[in-house]
Amino acid sequence: MRILICDDHALFREGLRHVLVELGEEPEILEAPDAEEALRLADEHPDLGLVLLDLHMPGTGGLETLTQLGERHPTLPVVMVSASEEPDEIRAALDAGASGFIPKSSSGAVLRSAVQLVLNGGVYVPQVALSPVSPARSQRAAGKGLTTRYGKLTPRQLEVLKLMAKGLTNRDICGVLGIAEGTVKAHIAAVLEALDVANRTEAVNAMQELGISADD
């Protein structure tokens, strides 16, 4: 498995390399100091499994690079990594197609868990992104009918949704709730249908718009 780290700070790239090696799958780590090199390496290695991309880089910024990667390699998961923990920036990255957002203040264990979640097909959303939203945003959510749709979720579906918001994989949810993976998938499908969203990220965004925390 190949993982590309794109960050303009060599020391941080080296730190990420050491953390990723502990995934236990002996990943081949590629490094890029800027967007141009990241795009070149992504083109050169079509079997690339993951990109860890700094949000704020000199020159071409992380969001623009994320967009370019998405256009050129639509199935390649890209996780944003940043010193920023601003909920609006995190949501903007997820809305732009990122498969996750990892604050640089995260521990090595959290980073490895987030990476593993994304490699398993999930989306990692840090807890800080689930902070309460403004009244204006809550009013917009109400205008979209989210409140009504959220109210139709069963207690078990609500449990599954909140565990999704914490970044748990289907298998993790199975362990927490003591139910089969097929049942978890059925609950997730029901949640997406009830909220009228297409994926986990949109479901978590719907929670955010309603000002609901995963710990409520």
C-alpha positions as CSV (number, residue, x, y, z in Angstrom):
1,M,0.0,0.0,0.0
2,R,1.3,3.5,-0.9
3,I,0.5,6.6,1.1
4,L,1.4,10.1,0.0
5,I,2.1,12.8,2.6
6,C,1.9,16.3,1.2
7,D,3.1,19.0,3.6
8,D,5.6,21.8,3.3
9,H,7.3,21.0,6.6
10,A,9.8,18.2,6.4
11,L,9.8,17.6,10.1
12,F,6.0,17.1,10.2
13,R,6.3,14.7,7.2
14,E,8.9,12.7,9.0
15,G,6.7,12.5,12.1
16,L,3.7,11.3,10.0
17,R,5.9,8.7,8.4
18,H,6.9,7.2,11.8
19,V,3.2,7.1,12.9
20,L,2.0,5.5,9.7
21,V,4.7,2.8,9.8
22,E,3.0,1.5,13.0
23,L,-0.2,0.7,11.0
24,G,1.3,-2.7,10.7
25,E,0.9,-3.1,7.0
26,E,4.4,-1.8,6.0
27,P,3.1,1.0,3.8
28,E,5.3,2.6,1.2
29,I,5.4,6.3,2.1
30,L,5.8,8.9,-0.6
31,E,6.4,12.6,0.3
32,A,5.7,15.9,-1.4
33,P,6.6,19.4,-0.2
34,D,4.0,21.1,-2.4
35,A,0.9,20.6,-4.5
36,E,2.7,20.3,-7.8
37,E,4.8,17.4,-6.6
38,A,1.8,15.8,-4.9
39,L,-0.2,15.9,-8.2
40,R,2.8,14.5,-10.1
41,L,3.2,11.6,-7.7
42,A,-0.5,10.8,-7.7
43,D,-0.4,10.7,-11.6
44,E,2.8,8.5,-11.5
45,H,1.4,6.0,-9.0
46,P,-2.2,5.0,-10.0
47,D,-2.2,2.4,-7.2
48,L,-1.9,5.1,-4.5
49,G,-4.1,4.2,-1.6
50,L,-4.3,7.4,0.4
51,V,-3.2,11.0,0.4
52,L,-2.6,13.0,3.6
53,L,-2.8,16.7,2.5
54,D,-1.9,19.8,4.5
55,L,-4.8,22.3,4.4
56,H,-2.7,25.4,4.4
57,M,0.3,25.3,2.1
58,P,2.2,28.1,0.3
59,G,1.2,28.5,-3.3
60,T,-1.6,26.2,-4.3
61,G,-3.6,25.7,-1.1
62,G,-4.9,22.4,0.2
63,L,-8.5,22.8,-0.9
64,E,-7.6,23.6,-4.4
65,T,-5.2,20.7,-4.5
66,L,-8.0,18.5,-3.1
67,T,-10.2,19.6,-5.9
68,Q,-7.6,18.8,-8.5
69,L,-6.9,15.4,-7.0
70,G,-10.6,14.7,-7.1
71,E,-10.9,15.6,-10.7
72,R,-7.8,13.5,-11.8
73,H,-8.2,10.6,-9.4
74,P,-11.9,10.5,-8.3
75,T,-11.6,7.2,-6.3
76,L,-8.5,8.2,-4.4
77,P,-9.2,9.1,-0.7
78,V,-7.7,12.3,0.5
79,V,-7.5,13.3,4.2
80,M,-6.8,16.8,5.1
81,V,-4.3,17.4,7.9
82,S,-4.1,20.9,9.5
83,A,-3.1,22.9,12.6
84,S,-6.5,24.5,12.2
85,E,-9.4,23.2,14.3
86,E,-12.0,25.7,13.1
87,P,-15.3,23.8,12.5
88,D,-16.0,25.9,9.4
89,E,-12.7,24.9,7.8
90,I,-13.2,21.3,8.7
91,R,-16.7,21.3,7.2
92,A,-15.5,23.1,4.1
93,A,-12.9,20.4,3.5
94,L,-15.4,17.6,4.0
95,D,-17.9,19.4,1.7
96,A,-15.2,19.7,-0.9
97,G,-14.8,15.9,-1.0
98,A,-12.2,15.1,1.7
99,S,-12.5,11.6,3.2
100,G,-11.5,13.0,6.6
101,F,-9.9,15.9,8.5
102,I,-7.2,15.2,11.1
103,P,-6.1,18.1,13.4
104,K,-2.3,18.2,13.8
105,S,-2.9,18.2,17.6
106,S,-4.2,14.7,17.4
107,S,-2.3,11.8,19.0
108,G,-0.5,9.2,17.0
109,A,-3.2,6.7,18.0
110,V,-6.0,8.9,16.8
111,L,-4.2,9.5,13.5
112,R,-3.7,5.8,12.9
113,S,-7.4,5.1,13.8
114,A,-8.6,7.8,11.5
115,V,-6.4,6.6,8.6
116,Q,-7.6,3.0,9.2
117,L,-11.2,4.2,9.1
118,V,-10.7,5.9,5.8
119,L,-8.8,3.0,4.3
120,N,-11.8,0.8,5.3
121,G,-14.1,3.2,3.3
122,G,-15.3,5.5,6.1
123,V,-15.0,9.2,6.7
124,Y,-13.2,10.6,9.7
125,V,-14.8,13.7,11.3
126,P,-13.1,15.1,14.4
127,Q,-15.2,15.8,17.4
128,V,-14.4,19.5,17.3
129,A,-16.4,19.7,14.0
130,L,-19.5,18.7,15.9
131,S,-19.6,21.9,18.0
132,P,-22.8,23.8,18.3
133,V,-23.8,25.8,15.3
134,S,-25.2,29.3,15.0
135,P,-28.9,30.0,15.3
136,A,-28.9,31.2,11.7
137,R,-27.6,27.8,10.6
138,S,-30.1,26.0,12.7
139,Q,-32.9,28.1,11.1
140,R,-31.6,27.1,7.7
141,A,-31.7,23.4,8.7
142,A,-35.3,23.8,9.9
143,G,-36.1,25.4,6.5
144,K,-34.8,22.3,4.8
145,G,-37.1,20.1,6.8
146,L,-34.1,18.4,8.6
147,T,-35.8,18.7,12.0
148,T,-38.8,16.8,10.9
149,R,-36.8,14.1,9.1
150,Y,-34.4,13.7,12.1
151,G,-37.4,13.3,14.4
152,K,-38.5,10.2,12.3
153,L,-35.3,8.3,13.2
154,T,-35.8,5.4,15.6
155,P,-33.7,5.3,18.8
156,R,-31.5,2.6,17.4
157,Q,-30.9,4.7,14.2
158,L,-30.0,7.7,16.3
159,E,-27.4,5.6,18.1
160,V,-25.9,4.4,14.8
161,L,-25.9,8.0,13.4
162,K,-24.1,9.4,16.5
163,L,-21.5,6.6,16.4
164,M,-21.0,7.3,12.7
165,A,-20.4,11.0,13.7
166,K,-17.7,9.8,16.1
167,G,-15.9,8.2,13.2
168,L,-16.6,4.6,14.0
169,T,-16.5,2.0,11.2
170,N,-19.3,-0.5,10.6
171,R,-17.4,-3.1,12.5
172,D,-16.8,-0.8,15.4
173,I,-20.5,0.0,15.6
174,C,-21.2,-3.7,15.6
175,G,-19.0,-4.1,18.7
176,V,-20.5,-1.1,20.6
177,L,-24.1,-2.1,20.0
178,G,-23.7,-5.8,19.9
179,I,-25.4,-6.3,16.6
180,A,-24.5,-7.9,13.2
181,E,-22.7,-6.0,10.5
182,G,-25.6,-6.5,8.1
183,T,-27.9,-4.9,10.7
184,V,-25.6,-1.9,11.0
185,K,-25.6,-1.5,7.2
186,A,-29.4,-1.6,7.2
187,H,-29.6,1.0,9.9
188,I,-27.2,3.3,8.0
189,A,-29.2,2.9,4.8
190,A,-32.3,3.8,6.8
191,V,-30.6,6.9,8.3
192,L,-29.4,8.1,4.9
193,E,-32.9,7.7,3.4
194,A,-34.6,9.4,6.3
195,L,-32.3,12.4,6.2
196,D,-32.4,12.5,2.4
197,V,-28.6,12.4,2.2
198,A,-26.2,10.4,0.0
199,N,-23.4,9.4,2.4
200,R,-22.0,9.5,5.9
201,T,-20.5,12.9,5.5
202,E,-23.8,14.5,4.5
203,A,-25.5,12.7,7.4
204,V,-22.9,14.2,9.9
205,N,-23.3,17.6,8.2
206,A,-27.1,17.3,8.8
207,M,-26.4,16.7,12.5
208,Q,-24.2,19.8,12.6
209,E,-26.8,21.9,10.9
210,L,-29.3,20.9,13.6
211,G,-26.7,21.7,16.4
212,I,-26.8,18.1,17.6
213,S,-23.6,16.6,19.2
214,A,-22.6,13.0,18.9
215,D,-22.5,13.0,22.7
216,D,-26.1,14.2,23.2
